[in-house]
Amino acid sequence: MGVNKLQEEPTKENTILEPEQVVTHPIYCAPKSIGELFGFSRSTTSRLLNEYKENDRGVKDMYLSLSSTLVVIKIEKFEKWLKLKNGEWL
């Protein structure tokens, strides 16, 4: 294995030294967590998922049902679906 020259010298600014410096952007979350993220109760989240089953408004594959007790929702698609649903009750 050859030795490679570094393209950029490590500095305090471009090196992660602490776990708090790592930033992640979640892609999926559980129904309970998505309710907390958007300020919904668990029952509202369940109602919205049931409504999605009836009318997906063109947003396909918003969630994955991995088992009878494990469902994960794609956050980006959930937000898109909510925006399409916005104002329908008027």
WOQUI-V149113 format. One record per run of one state. SS is the DSSP state (~ for helix, > for strand, _ for the rest). FROM is the first residue (numbers start at 0). TO is the last residue. If there is no record, write none. Layout:
SS,FROM,TO + SS,FROM,TO
This chain:
_,0,17 + ~,18,20 + _,21,26 + >,27,29 + ~,30,37 + _,38,40 + ~,41,53 + _,54,61 + >,62,64 + _,65,69 + >,70,73 + ~,74,84 + _,85,89
